[in-house]
Amino acid sequence: MTYDEAQVLSQLVSMAIFMTLLAAAFVYAFRSSNKAKFDHIAKAAIEQDNKTEKQ
């Protein structure tokens, strides 16, 4: 195996790992069972921002 072949193989493996992690992140983020959790976090951030503006 030459250096160029090892470089191409390394790049392909890295791309596959990255795409797998990206797909897993999208599946996690867009799963309907997480909607309530994300809505709660979004509302908490807005409420906290409103509290700091009033002070």
CHARMM internal coordinates of N, CA and C (Angstrom, degrees):
IC EDIT
DIST 1 N 1 CA 1.4540
DIST 1 CA 1 C 1.5315
ANGL 1 N 1 CA 1 C 107.27
DIST 1 C 2 N 1.3046
ANGL 1 CA 1 C 2 N 114.79
DIHE 1 N 1 CA 1 C 2 N 125.47
DIST 2 N 2 CA 1.4583
ANGL 1 C 2 N 2 CA 119.30
DIHE 1 CA 1 C 2 N 2 CA 179.49
DIST 2 CA 2 C 1.5246
ANGL 2 N 2 CA 2 C 110.08
DIHE 1 C 2 N 2 CA 2 C -84.78
DIST 2 C 3 N 1.3252
ANGL 2 CA 2 C 3 N 114.72
DIHE 2 N 2 CA 2 C 3 N 171.90
DIST 3 N 3 CA 1.4610
ANGL 2 C 3 N 3 CA 119.98
DIHE 2 CA 2 C 3 N 3 CA 179.03
DIST 3 CA 3 C 1.5220
ANGL 3 N 3 CA 3 C 110.61
DIHE 2 C 3 N 3 CA 3 C -61.76
DIST 3 C 4 N 1.3234
ANGL 3 CA 3 C 4 N 117.24
DIHE 3 N 3 CA 3 C 4 N -42.41
DIST 4 N 4 CA 1.4676
ANGL 3 C 4 N 4 CA 120.80
DIHE 3 CA 3 C 4 N 4 CA -179.32
DIST 4 CA 4 C 1.5226
ANGL 4 N 4 CA 4 C 111.73
DIHE 3 C 4 N 4 CA 4 C -63.29
DIST 4 C 5 N 1.3209
ANGL 4 CA 4 C 5 N 117.09
DIHE 4 N 4 CA 4 C 5 N -40.31
DIST 5 N 5 CA 1.4641
ANGL 4 C 5 N 5 CA 120.27
DIHE 4 CA 4 C 5 N 5 CA 177.90
DIST 5 CA 5 C 1.5258
ANGL 5 N 5 CA 5 C 110.84
DIHE 4 C 5 N 5 CA 5 C -65.85
DIST 5 C 6 N 1.3212
ANGL 5 CA 5 C 6 N 116.71
DIHE 5 N 5 CA 5 C 6 N -41.17
DIST 6 N 6 CA 1.4653
ANGL 5 C 6 N 6 CA 120.60
DIHE 5 CA 5 C 6 N 6 CA 178.26
DIST 6 CA 6 C 1.5209
ANGL 6 N 6 CA 6 C 110.67
DIHE 5 C 6 N 6 CA 6 C -64.81
DIST 6 C 7 N 1.3264
ANGL 6 CA 6 C 7 N 116.64
DIHE 6 N 6 CA 6 C 7 N -37.27
DIST 7 N 7 CA 1.4585
ANGL 6 C 7 N 7 CA 120.75
DIHE 6 CA 6 C 7 N 7 CA 178.92
DIST 7 CA 7 C 1.5234
ANGL 7 N 7 CA 7 C 110.65
DIHE 6 C 7 N 7 CA 7 C -65.50
DIST 7 C 8 N 1.3190
ANGL 7 CA 7 C 8 N 117.47
DIHE 7 N 7 CA 7 C 8 N -44.68
DIST 8 N 8 CA 1.4633
ANGL 7 C 8 N 8 CA 121.33
DIHE 7 CA 7 C 8 N 8 CA 179.37
DIST 8 CA 8 C 1.5208
ANGL 8 N 8 CA 8 C 110.08
DIHE 7 C 8 N 8 CA 8 C -64.25
DIST 8 C 9 N 1.3172
ANGL 8 CA 8 C 9 N 117.12
DIHE 8 N 8 CA 8 C 9 N -43.78
DIST 9 N 9 CA 1.4652
ANGL 8 C 9 N 9 CA 120.72
DIHE 8 CA 8 C 9 N 9 CA 179.19
DIST 9 CA 9 C 1.5230
ANGL 9 N 9 CA 9 C 110.73
DIHE 8 C 9 N 9 CA 9 C -61.96
DIST 9 C 10 N 1.3145
ANGL 9 CA 9 C 10 N 116.92
DIHE 9 N 9 CA 9 C 10 N -43.12
DIST 10 N 10 CA 1.4600
ANGL 9 C 10 N 10 CA 121.20
DIHE 9 CA 9 C 10 N 10 CA 178.77
DIST 10 CA 10 C 1.5225
ANGL 10 N 10 CA 10 C 111.01
DIHE 9 C 10 N 10 CA 10 C -62.20
DIST 10 C 11 N 1.3192
ANGL 10 CA 10 C 11 N 117.02
DIHE 10 N 10 CA 10 C 11 N -41.93
DIST 11 N 11 CA 1.4601
ANGL 10 C 11 N 11 CA 120.56
DIHE 10 CA 10 C 11 N 11 CA 179.10
DIST 11 CA 11 C 1.5258
ANGL 11 N 11 CA 11 C 111.34
DIHE 10 C 11 N 11 CA 11 C -65.75
DIST 11 C 12 N 1.3117
ANGL 11 CA 11 C 12 N 117.30
DIHE 11 N 11 CA 11 C 12 N -39.76
DIST 12 N 12 CA 1.4655
ANGL 11 C 12 N 12 CA 120.26
DIHE 11 CA 11 C 12 N 12 CA 179.13
DIST 12 CA 12 C 1.5255
ANGL 12 N 12 CA 12 C 111.47
DIHE 11 C 12 N 12 CA 12 C -66.13
DIST 12 C 13 N 1.3205
ANGL 12 CA 12 C 13 N 116.60
DIHE 12 N 12 CA 12 C 13 N -42.76
DIST 13 N 13 CA 1.4612
ANGL 12 C 13 N 13 CA 120.32
DIHE 12 CA 12 C 13 N 13 CA 179.20
DIST 13 CA 13 C 1.5266
ANGL 13 N 13 CA 13 C 109.96
DIHE 12 C 13 N 13 CA 13 C -65.30
DIST 13 C 14 N 1.3160
ANGL 13 CA 13 C 14 N 116.99
DIHE 13 N 13 CA 13 C 14 N -42.08
DIST 14 N 14 CA 1.4650
ANGL 13 C 14 N 14 CA 120.34
DIHE 13 CA 13 C 14 N 14 CA 178.63
DIST 14 CA 14 C 1.5178
ANGL 14 N 14 CA 14 C 111.34
DIHE 13 C 14 N 14 CA 14 C -62.79
DIST 14 C 15 N 1.3260
ANGL 14 CA 14 C 15 N 117.05
DIHE 14 N 14 CA 14 C 15 N -41.80
DIST 15 N 15 CA 1.4652
ANGL 14 C 15 N 15 CA 121.10
DIHE 14 CA 14 C 15 N 15 CA 178.58
DIST 15 CA 15 C 1.5269
ANGL 15 N 15 CA 15 C 110.49
DIHE 14 C 15 N 15 CA 15 C -64.14
DIST 15 C 16 N 1.3165
ANGL 15 CA 15 C 16 N 117.52
DIHE 15 N 15 CA 15 C 16 N -40.90
DIST 16 N 16 CA 1.4625
ANGL 15 C 16 N 16 CA 120.77
DIHE 15 CA 15 C 16 N 16 CA 179.19
DIST 16 CA 16 C 1.5267
ANGL 16 N 16 CA 16 C 110.83
DIHE 15 C 16 N 16 CA 16 C -64.12
DIST 16 C 17 N 1.3239
ANGL 16 CA 16 C 17 N 116.94
DIHE 16 N 16 CA 16 C 17 N -42.43
DIST 17 N 17 CA 1.4643
ANGL 16 C 17 N 17 CA 120.33
DIHE 16 CA 16 C 17 N 17 CA 178.40
DIST 17 CA 17 C 1.5226
ANGL 17 N 17 CA 17 C 110.37
DIHE 16 C 17 N 17 CA 17 C -63.72
DIST 17 C 18 N 1.3265
ANGL 17 CA 17 C 18 N 117.26
DIHE 17 N 17 CA 17 C 18 N -45.10
DIST 18 N 18 CA 1.4606
ANGL 17 C 18 N 18 CA 121.64
DIHE 17 CA 17 C 18 N 18 CA 179.84
DIST 18 CA 18 C 1.5221
ANGL 18 N 18 CA 18 C 111.11
DIHE 17 C 18 N 18 CA 18 C -61.46
DIST 18 C 19 N 1.3231
ANGL 18 CA 18 C 19 N 117.74
DIHE 18 N 18 CA 18 C 19 N -45.51
DIST 19 N 19 CA 1.4626
ANGL 18 C 19 N 19 CA 120.93
DIHE 18 CA 18 C 19 N 19 CA -178.93
DIST 19 CA 19 C 1.5277
ANGL 19 N 19 CA 19 C 110.86
DIHE 18 C 19 N 19 CA 19 C -65.34
DIST 19 C 20 N 1.3208
ANGL 19 CA 19 C 20 N 117.16
DIHE 19 N 19 CA 19 C 20 N -36.93
DIST 20 N 20 CA 1.4595
ANGL 19 C 20 N 20 CA 120.64
DIHE 19 CA 19 C 20 N 20 CA 177.63
DIST 20 CA 20 C 1.5243
ANGL 20 N 20 CA 20 C 110.98
DIHE 19 C 20 N 20 CA 20 C -64.50
DIST 20 C 21 N 1.3242
ANGL 20 CA 20 C 21 N 116.62
DIHE 20 N 20 CA 20 C 21 N -44.71
DIST 21 N 21 CA 1.4670
ANGL 20 C 21 N 21 CA 119.97
DIHE 20 CA 20 C 21 N 21 CA 178.84
DIST 21 CA 21 C 1.5255
ANGL 21 N 21 CA 21 C 111.43
DIHE 20 C 21 N 21 CA 21 C -66.48
DIST 21 C 22 N 1.3236
ANGL 21 CA 21 C 22 N 117.52
DIHE 21 N 21 CA 21 C 22 N -38.49
DIST 22 N 22 CA 1.4558
ANGL 21 C 22 N 22 CA 121.09
DIHE 21 CA 21 C 22 N 22 CA 178.08
DIST 22 CA 22 C 1.5292
ANGL 22 N 22 CA 22 C 110.72
DIHE 21 C 22 N 22 CA 22 C -64.90
DIST 22 C 23 N 1.3204
ANGL 22 CA 22 C 23 N 117.06
DIHE 22 N 22 CA 22 C 23 N -43.51
DIST 23 N 23 CA 1.4624
ANGL 22 C 23 N 23 CA 120.66
DIHE 22 CA 22 C 23 N 23 CA 178.11
DIST 23 CA 23 C 1.5282
ANGL 23 N 23 CA 23 C 110.67
DIHE 22 C 23 N 23 CA 23 C -63.10
DIST 23 C 24 N 1.3250
ANGL 23 CA 23 C 24 N 117.17
DIHE 23 N 23 CA 23 C 24 N -40.24
DIST 24 N 24 CA 1.4646
ANGL 23 C 24 N 24 CA 120.43
DIHE 23 CA 23 C 24 N 24 CA 178.46
DIST 24 CA 24 C 1.5231
ANGL 24 N 24 CA 24 C 110.89
DIHE 23 C 24 N 24 CA 24 C -64.47
DIST 24 C 25 N 1.3246
ANGL 24 CA 24 C 25 N 117.33
DIHE 24 N 24 CA 24 C 25 N -38.74
DIST 25 N 25 CA 1.4654
ANGL 24 C 25 N 25 CA 120.50
DIHE 24 CA 24 C 25 N 25 CA 178.23
DIST 25 CA 25 C 1.5220
ANGL 25 N 25 CA 25 C 110.91
DIHE 24 C 25 N 25 CA 25 C -65.08
DIST 25 C 26 N 1.3301
ANGL 25 CA 25 C 26 N 117.33
DIHE 25 N 25 CA 25 C 26 N -41.33
DIST 26 N 26 CA 1.4612
ANGL 25 C 26 N 26 CA 120.44
DIHE 25 CA 25 C 26 N 26 CA 178.09
DIST 26 CA 26 C 1.5256
ANGL 26 N 26 CA 26 C 111.43
DIHE 25 C 26 N 26 CA 26 C -65.39
DIST 26 C 27 N 1.3111
ANGL 26 CA 26 C 27 N 117.15
DIHE 26 N 26 CA 26 C 27 N -42.34
DIST 27 N 27 CA 1.4678
ANGL 26 C 27 N 27 CA 120.41
DIHE 26 CA 26 C 27 N 27 CA 178.84
DIST 27 CA 27 C 1.5210
ANGL 27 N 27 CA 27 C 109.70
DIHE 26 C 27 N 27 CA 27 C -61.67
DIST 27 C 28 N 1.3227
ANGL 27 CA 27 C 28 N 117.55
DIHE 27 N 27 CA 27 C 28 N -43.85
DIST 28 N 28 CA 1.4637
ANGL 27 C 28 N 28 CA 121.17
DIHE 27 CA 27 C 28 N 28 CA 179.23
DIST 28 CA 28 C 1.5215
ANGL 28 N 28 CA 28 C 110.96
DIHE 27 C 28 N 28 CA 28 C -63.77
DIST 28 C 29 N 1.3228
ANGL 28 CA 28 C 29 N 116.75
DIHE 28 N 28 CA 28 C 29 N -44.88
DIST 29 N 29 CA 1.4626
ANGL 28 C 29 N 29 CA 120.43
DIHE 28 CA 28 C 29 N 29 CA -175.25
DIST 29 CA 29 C 1.5211
ANGL 29 N 29 CA 29 C 112.42
DIHE 28 C 29 N 29 CA 29 C -69.07
DIST 29 C 30 N 1.3177
ANGL 29 CA 29 C 30 N 117.52
DIHE 29 N 29 CA 29 C 30 N -34.99
DIST 30 N 30 CA 1.4587
ANGL 29 C 30 N 30 CA 119.98
DIHE 29 CA 29 C 30 N 30 CA -174.59
DIST 30 CA 30 C 1.5248
ANGL 30 N 30 CA 30 C 113.62
DIHE 29 C 30 N 30 CA 30 C -101.02
DIST 30 C 31 N 1.3285
ANGL 30 CA 30 C 31 N 117.81
DIHE 30 N 30 CA 30 C 31 N 8.16
DIST 31 N 31 CA 1.4592
ANGL 30 C 31 N 31 CA 120.57
DIHE 30 CA 30 C 31 N 31 CA 176.43
DIST 31 CA 31 C 1.5279
ANGL 31 N 31 CA 31 C 108.38
DIHE 30 C 31 N 31 CA 31 C -71.22
DIST 31 C 32 N 1.3072
ANGL 31 CA 31 C 32 N 116.49
DIHE 31 N 31 CA 31 C 32 N 133.44
DIST 32 N 32 CA 1.4663
ANGL 31 C 32 N 32 CA 120.15
DIHE 31 CA 31 C 32 N 32 CA -175.04
DIST 32 CA 32 C 1.5282
ANGL 32 N 32 CA 32 C 112.44
DIHE 31 C 32 N 32 CA 32 C -65.56
DIST 32 C 33 N 1.3078
ANGL 32 CA 32 C 33 N 117.76
DIHE 32 N 32 CA 32 C 33 N -24.09
DIST 33 N 33 CA 1.4658
ANGL 32 C 33 N 33 CA 119.09
DIHE 32 CA 32 C 33 N 33 CA -179.99
DIST 33 CA 33 C 1.5303
ANGL 33 N 33 CA 33 C 111.93
DIHE 32 C 33 N 33 CA 33 C -70.77
DIST 33 C 34 N 1.3169
ANGL 33 CA 33 C 34 N 118.36
DIHE 33 N 33 CA 33 C 34 N -16.68
DIST 34 N 34 CA 1.4656
ANGL 33 C 34 N 34 CA 121.42
DIHE 33 CA 33 C 34 N 34 CA 178.75
DIST 34 CA 34 C 1.5178
ANGL 34 N 34 CA 34 C 112.45
DIHE 33 C 34 N 34 CA 34 C -92.50
DIST 34 C 35 N 1.3259
ANGL 34 CA 34 C 35 N 118.47
DIHE 34 N 34 CA 34 C 35 N -3.86
DIST 35 N 35 CA 1.4613
ANGL 34 C 35 N 35 CA 121.60
DIHE 34 CA 34 C 35 N 35 CA -176.13
DIST 35 CA 35 C 1.5262
ANGL 35 N 35 CA 35 C 111.27
DIHE 34 C 35 N 35 CA 35 C -59.89
DIST 35 C 36 N 1.3025
ANGL 35 CA 35 C 36 N 117.94
DIHE 35 N 35 CA 35 C 36 N -44.48
DIST 36 N 36 CA 1.4644
ANGL 35 C 36 N 36 CA 120.77
DIHE 35 CA 35 C 36 N 36 CA -179.00
DIST 36 CA 36 C 1.5288
ANGL 36 N 36 CA 36 C 111.09
DIHE 35 C 36 N 36 CA 36 C -62.60
DIST 36 C 37 N 1.3170
ANGL 36 CA 36 C 37 N 116.61
DIHE 36 N 36 CA 36 C 37 N -41.17
DIST 37 N 37 CA 1.4617
ANGL 36 C 37 N 37 CA 120.69
DIHE 36 CA 36 C 37 N 37 CA 179.30
DIST 37 CA 37 C 1.5283
ANGL 37 N 37 CA 37 C 110.88
DIHE 36 C 37 N 37 CA 37 C -63.09
DIST 37 C 38 N 1.3298
ANGL 37 CA 37 C 38 N 117.02
DIHE 37 N 37 CA 37 C 38 N -45.42
DIST 38 N 38 CA 1.4611
ANGL 37 C 38 N 38 CA 120.74
DIHE 37 CA 37 C 38 N 38 CA -178.97
DIST 38 CA 38 C 1.5235
ANGL 38 N 38 CA 38 C 111.25
DIHE 37 C 38 N 38 CA 38 C -68.43
DIST 38 C 39 N 1.3262
ANGL 38 CA 38 C 39 N 117.80
DIHE 38 N 38 CA 38 C 39 N -37.18
DIST 39 N 39 CA 1.4636
ANGL 38 C 39 N 39 CA 120.42
DIHE 38 CA 38 C 39 N 39 CA 177.00
DIST 39 CA 39 C 1.5270
ANGL 39 N 39 CA 39 C 110.83
DIHE 38 C 39 N 39 CA 39 C -63.89
DIST 39 C 40 N 1.3252
ANGL 39 CA 39 C 40 N 116.37
DIHE 39 N 39 CA 39 C 40 N -41.80
DIST 40 N 40 CA 1.4655
ANGL 39 C 40 N 40 CA 120.61
DIHE 39 CA 39 C 40 N 40 CA 178.82
DIST 40 CA 40 C 1.5311
ANGL 40 N 40 CA 40 C 110.76
DIHE 39 C 40 N 40 CA 40 C -62.53
DIST 40 C 41 N 1.3092
ANGL 40 CA 40 C 41 N 116.90
DIHE 40 N 40 CA 40 C 41 N -43.99
DIST 41 N 41 CA 1.4642
ANGL 40 C 41 N 41 CA 120.70
DIHE 40 CA 40 C 41 N 41 CA -179.97
DIST 41 CA 41 C 1.5231
ANGL 41 N 41 CA 41 C 110.54
DIHE 40 C 41 N 41 CA 41 C -64.80
DIST 41 C 42 N 1.3226
ANGL 41 CA 41 C 42 N 117.47
DIHE 41 N 41 CA 41 C 42 N -40.37
DIST 42 N 42 CA 1.4668
ANGL 41 C 42 N 42 CA 120.98
DIHE 41 CA 41 C 42 N 42 CA 179.86
DIST 42 CA 42 C 1.5266
ANGL 42 N 42 CA 42 C 110.86
DIHE 41 C 42 N 42 CA 42 C -64.88
DIST 42 C 43 N 1.3316
ANGL 42 CA 42 C 43 N 116.66
DIHE 42 N 42 CA 42 C 43 N -43.33
DIST 43 N 43 CA 1.4639
ANGL 42 C 43 N 43 CA 119.87
DIHE 42 CA 42 C 43 N 43 CA 179.35
DIST 43 CA 43 C 1.5234
ANGL 43 N 43 CA 43 C 111.13
DIHE 42 C 43 N 43 CA 43 C -66.97
DIST 43 C 44 N 1.3182
ANGL 43 CA 43 C 44 N 117.45
DIHE 43 N 43 CA 43 C 44 N -37.30
DIST 44 N 44 CA 1.4618
ANGL 43 C 44 N 44 CA 120.66
DIHE 43 CA 43 C 44 N 44 CA 179.29
DIST 44 CA 44 C 1.5247
ANGL 44 N 44 CA 44 C 110.82
DIHE 43 C 44 N 44 CA 44 C -64.19
DIST 44 C 45 N 1.3141
ANGL 44 CA 44 C 45 N 116.82
DIHE 44 N 44 CA 44 C 45 N -39.06
DIST 45 N 45 CA 1.4680
ANGL 44 C 45 N 45 CA 119.86
DIHE 44 CA 44 C 45 N 45 CA 179.13
DIST 45 CA 45 C 1.5200
ANGL 45 N 45 CA 45 C 110.91
DIHE 44 C 45 N 45 CA 45 C -66.54
DIST 45 C 46 N 1.3284
ANGL 45 CA 45 C 46 N 117.05
DIHE 45 N 45 CA 45 C 46 N -40.26
DIST 46 N 46 CA 1.4685
ANGL 45 C 46 N 46 CA 120.52
DIHE 45 CA 45 C 46 N 46 CA 179.27
DIST 46 CA 46 C 1.5214
ANGL 46 N 46 CA 46 C 110.33
DIHE 45 C 46 N 46 CA 46 C -67.58
DIST 46 C 47 N 1.3302
ANGL 46 CA 46 C 47 N 117.18
DIHE 46 N 46 CA 46 C 47 N -42.75
DIST 47 N 47 CA 1.4631
ANGL 46 C 47 N 47 CA 120.58
DIHE 46 CA 46 C 47 N 47 CA 178.96
DIST 47 CA 47 C 1.5254
ANGL 47 N 47 CA 47 C 111.08
DIHE 46 C 47 N 47 CA 47 C -63.43
DIST 47 C 48 N 1.3128
ANGL 47 CA 47 C 48 N 117.29
DIHE 47 N 47 CA 47 C 48 N -40.21
DIST 48 N 48 CA 1.4604
ANGL 47 C 48 N 48 CA 120.54
DIHE 47 CA 47 C 48 N 48 CA 178.73
DIST 48 CA 48 C 1.5260
ANGL 48 N 48 CA 48 C 110.09
DIHE 47 C 48 N 48 CA 48 C -65.50
DIST 48 C 49 N 1.3174
ANGL 48 CA 48 C 49 N 117.00
DIHE 48 N 48 CA 48 C 49 N -39.29
DIST 49 N 49 CA 1.4630
ANGL 48 C 49 N 49 CA 120.65
DIHE 48 CA 48 C 49 N 49 CA 178.51
DIST 49 CA 49 C 1.5221
ANGL 49 N 49 CA 49 C 110.44
DIHE 48 C 49 N 49 CA 49 C -65.46
DIST 49 C 50 N 1.3267
ANGL 49 CA 49 C 50 N 117.20
DIHE 49 N 49 CA 49 C 50 N -40.12
DIST 50 N 50 CA 1.4651
ANGL 49 C 50 N 50 CA 120.71
DIHE 49 CA 49 C 50 N 50 CA 178.50
DIST 50 CA 50 C 1.5269
ANGL 50 N 50 CA 50 C 111.27
DIHE 49 C 50 N 50 CA 50 C -65.23
DIST 50 C 51 N 1.3292
ANGL 50 CA 50 C 51 N 117.69
DIHE 50 N 50 CA 50 C 51 N -37.66
DIST 51 N 51 CA 1.4636
ANGL 50 C 51 N 51 CA 121.08
DIHE 50 CA 50 C 51 N 51 CA 179.07
DIST 51 CA 51 C 1.5192
ANGL 51 N 51 CA 51 C 111.01
DIHE 50 C 51 N 51 CA 51 C -65.83
DIST 51 C 52 N 1.3170
ANGL 51 CA 51 C 52 N 118.00
DIHE 51 N 51 CA 51 C 52 N -39.15
DIST 52 N 52 CA 1.4644
ANGL 51 C 52 N 52 CA 119.96
DIHE 51 CA 51 C 52 N 52 CA -178.96
DIST 52 CA 52 C 1.5204
ANGL 52 N 52 CA 52 C 111.34
DIHE 51 C 52 N 52 CA 52 C -72.83
DIST 52 C 53 N 1.3215
ANGL 52 CA 52 C 53 N 118.47
DIHE 52 N 52 CA 52 C 53 N -28.36
DIST 53 N 53 CA 1.4628
ANGL 52 C 53 N 53 CA 120.89
DIHE 52 CA 52 C 53 N 53 CA 177.53
DIST 53 CA 53 C 1.5225
ANGL 53 N 53 CA 53 C 111.11
DIHE 52 C 53 N 53 CA 53 C -71.05
DIST 53 C 54 N 1.3324
ANGL 53 CA 53 C 54 N 118.20
DIHE 53 N 53 CA 53 C 54 N -33.05
DIST 54 N 54 CA 1.4604
ANGL 53 C 54 N 54 CA 122.15
DIHE 53 CA 53 C 54 N 54 CA -178.07
DIST 54 CA 54 C 1.5194
ANGL 54 N 54 CA 54 C 111.94
DIHE 53 C 54 N 54 CA 54 C -72.86
DIST 54 C 55 N 1.3040
ANGL 54 CA 54 C 55 N 117.84
DIHE 54 N 54 CA 54 C 55 N -24.08
DIST 55 N 55 CA 1.4705
ANGL 54 C 55 N 55 CA 120.58
DIHE 54 CA 54 C 55 N 55 CA -176.27
DIST 55 CA 55 C 1.4822
ANGL 55 N 55 CA 55 C 111.78
DIHE 54 C 55 N 55 CA 55 C -78.21
END
COOR INIT
IC SEED 1 N 1 CA 1 C
IC BUILD
